């Protein structure tokens, strides 16, 4: 839902940071957030195209994993630069971790679903997930 909201109100949830940014930083961040969220929505729709397939969900997982690595490696200076926004930064970091957990669980579920689909009915449920 946040990704959809960002398309309409690009700085939703970032008021603390926006108060400390220059006008140009605010415009650039608003545009970047719109682009990121259009990409995110499009990528999740891509992953759902033709059903939940291991390749599609795996790609979402891989892209989000790269995003998390970048977020964690570059965001550590945010609380130092904007000390009054440390709580907001930590809240966003927590939200990123929750999304990463969901992407991981979706990837695992896609693998399990693919393995169980090799045979139908109860016979498929007895197939070992790891050989």
PESUL-V930977 format. One line per field, one symbol per residue. ss: DSSP state (A for helix, B for strand, O for the rest). psi: psi as a letter, one per 20 degrees, with the letter a starting at -180 (. if undefined). A space follows every 10 residues. Layout:
ss: ???
psi: ???
This chain:
ss: OAAAAAAAOO OOOOAAAAAA OOAAAAAAAA AAAAAAAAAA AAAAAAAAOO OOOAAAAAAA AAAAAAAAAA AAAAAAAAAA AOAAAAAAAA AAAAAAAAAA AAAAAAAAAA AAAAAAOOOO AAAAAOOOOO O
psi: hhhghhhgnh kpikhgghhi qrgghggggg gghggghggg ghhhhghipj roqggghhgg ggghgggggg ghhhiiighg hmhijggggh ghgghggghg gghghhgghg gggghhihqq bhhhiipphp .
